Amino acid sequence: MQFPVEYINKEKKRLNNHPLLNNQIIEDINDLHIFMEHHVFAVWDFMSLVKSLQNHLCRSSDCWVPDDNSTSKSMSARLINEIVLAEETDYNIDGLSIISHFNLYCDAMLEVGADTTQIKEWLKSLKNACIPSNFNNNLIPEASKPFVRKTFEVIKTQKPHIIAATFAFGREKIIPEMFEKIIKQLNLNEINCPKLSYYLARHIEIDGDAHGPASEALVENLCENNPTFVKESENAAIEAIQSRIKLWDDITCVINQGKETQLKDEITAIAI
């Protein structure tokens, strides 16, 4: 099956031209704090998305029951398990210890002085691993809410091909180029952040070389050459990229507001 990517690629191009990714927004450590304190929720919901997909393809319980051994389903299960292996248990920056990418990101936040209070409080609020009924609370930053809400709308469809398309084209296939641009900004602005740089570089490496192609193959397997599944997956992929663009728009607004506030404070201090 040749999955339709023409319109997906158009949205991807629009995403890659976003000011947040092109050295116009993250100019200093304060801007980076704001970015990370919002983006960490996308790092968290990424894991919710991938684990949801794994649960559909590799159901588990205390009493194991073998699934059908069709070639397509077995391949899909292997692809998602390989992705989860790296996401949940990758090598840390020291090359020896093991850490999840989410915890690595949180460590990177602490390294640069970003505030992890909000993401920690959010995780504490999640009881019994239940999908939240809504996101209308003060635990998630306003700029991050629409993105997280959209992710869980996808999860709630309970349609593996839609979840896989969101994961592949709204995450794995777009991450390498996005993160390359962010690393470039950090270097140009001489922002010292070894753990964040490692996190970004690691995703560029594994998503570009392995996870991106694997996730795309996963979508093709799950669509089963069904025209309805293909169309639903294409729409989900486009909406996922559009959701990312909105997230970058909203974070950009928060960063710019912070710059304006800082400038006003500096002018006030000079006047005094």
N, C-alpha and C positions, 0 to 999 in steps of 0.2 A: 504493500500500500504506500502510495506517495502522499504523505500528509500535507494538506494545504497550508503553506506558511507565508503566502504573499502579504496578506493583511497583518499577520502577526509580525512580520519583519518591518512593516511600515511603522507599527507602534513601537517596536524595538528601537528603530532609528530615532523616533521622537524622544524616547526615553534617554538614549545616549547623548542627545544634544541638550539635556537639561542643565541649567546653570549650576545646580548643586554638584554636578559631576565634572564641571569644566573650569575649576579654579576661580570661580566668581563669588563663592559663598563661604566655604570653610577656610578662613584666613589666619586664625590663631587658635590657641588652646581653648578659649571660651566658646568659640563657634563649635569646636570639636566636642566639647562637653554637651552642648545642646543636641548636636547630631546624635551622639551615642545614647543619650538618655531617652531619645525617642526611637531610634533605630533598634535598640535592644528588644523592643516588643515585636518587631518583625523577625528578629533572630529567634525569639521564643515561639512565635506562631508558625515559623518554618518547621520547627520540630513537631508541633502538633499536626501539621499537614502531612509530614512524612510518616509519622507514627500511625496516623489514621489510615494512610494508604497501605502501610505494612499490615495493619490489622485486617484489612479487607483481603489481602493476598495470602497472608500466613497466620490465620486465626490460631490463637493459643488459649489453652485453659489448663487446669490442673490435670485433666485427663486428656492426653493427646489422641487425636483421631486423624488418620491420614487423609489427605485431600485426594482428589482425582489426580492422576499422574500424566495429564495431557502435556505435551511438549510446550505449548504456549504458556500454560499456567505455571509450569515449573520454571520456565525461563523468567517470567514476570516476578515470581517469588525470589529467584536468585538475584535479579537486578535490584529489587528493593532492599533485600537483606544486605547486599554489598554496600549500598548507599548508607543504610542505617549504621553499619559497622563503623564507618569513618565518622559519621556525624555524632555518634554517641561515645565513641571510644577511639579517638585519634591520638596521635603523639603530641605531647605538649612542646613548647618552645625549646625545652632542654633535650628533646629527642629521645627521652627515656620514659618519663612518666606519661600516664594516660589521662585524657581529659575530654569531655564533650565540647563541641564547638560553642555551645551556649555558655558553659562555664568559662571557657577561654575568653569569650567576649566580655563577660562580667569581670574577669581578672584584668582585662585590658582597660576597662572603665576605671577600675580602682587605680591602676598604674598611672593614668593621666589625671586623676583627681575628679573624674565624673561621679555624679551622685547615683548610687545604686538603690537608694531607699525605695523609690517608687516601684521598680521591678520586683524587689524583694517583698514588698507589701502585697503586690498583685499575686505573686506565687503563693503567699500565705493564705490568700483568700480562696484559692482553688481547693475545694474540699472534695474528697472521694473521686478525684480525677474526672469530674463531670464537666461537660461543655457548659460554659456560662450561658444563662438564659438571655442575658443582654449585656451590653457594655456601657450602660448609662450610669457610670460611677466615676468617682474622682481618682481611681487607682491607676487608670491608664491616661497618659497625656492626651489632650483633645486632638492634637495633630496625628496621633497614632491610632485613634479609635476607628476611623473608617476603614483603614487597612486591615486591622485585626478582625473587625466585624465582617468584612468581605471574605476573609479566609475561612471563618467559621460558617458562613453561609454556604461556601463550597463544601466543607466537611459534612454539613448537615444534609446535603443532597444524597449522601450514601451511594453515589455513583462513582465507582473507581476510575472510569475513563475521564470524568470531569476533574476529579481530584488530581489524577496523574497529569492532565494537561496544564492545570494551574501550577502544579509543582515543577513540571518540566520547563514550560515556556515563561512562567511568571517568576521562577526562581533559578533553577540550575542553568538554563541556557542564557540568561541575561547577566548572571553574577560576574563571570570573569571580566567582561569589558567594563562593567560598572566599577568593580573593585580596583581594576587597573587605573582607572581615572582618579579614584579616591587616593590611592597610593601616590600617584603623581602629585596631587595637591599637597599631601602631607610632606613630601620631599621638597617641593618648591617653597613651601612656607616654613620649612625647617622645624616641623613639629616632631619632637622626639617621642615615639610611642612604639617600642619594640614589640610588645605583645599584640597590639592592634595590627601592626604591619605584618606580623607572622600570621595572624588570623586571616587577613585579607589575601596574603600571598598563598596560603594553604588552600583557600577556596578557589583562587585562580587556577592553581595547579590541578586539584582533583576534579573540579567542576569542568574545566576545559578539557582535560584528558580522559576522564572516565565518567563522572556523574552526569554531565550534560548529554553525551551520546546515549548513555544507559537510560536516562529518564525519557528521552525521545523515543527510544525503542520500546519502552514500557507503554507509552501512549499508543503506539502503533499496535502492540499486542492486545491492549485492552479494548481498542476500537473494533477489533475483530472484523475489519472490512465492512462494518455496518455504517451506511451513509448517515443515519441519524446520530450515531455515536460520534462519527467524525465531525459533523456539524456542531454538535454540542461541545465537543472538545475544542474545536477552533474558536468558538465564541468564548469559552471559559479562558482560553489562553490570552485572547485579546483583552478581555475584562481584567485579567490578572495584571497585565502590563499597565493598563490604564490606572489600576488601583495603585501600582507602584509610583506612577507619575504623580498622582494626587498626593501620595505620602511625601514625595520629594518637594512638591509645591508647598505643602503645609509646614514641613520642617523648615524650608527656606524662609517662609513668613516669620516663623518663631525666631530664627537666627537673625533676620533683618531687624525685627523688633528689639532684640537684645542689643544690636549694634546702635540703634537709635537711642535707646535708653542710656547706654554707656556714653554716647556722645553728649547727650544732654547733661549727664552728671559731670562730665569733664568741663563743659562750658560753665555750669553752675559753680564748680569748684574754682575756676579761674576768676569768675566774677566776684566771688567772695574774697 
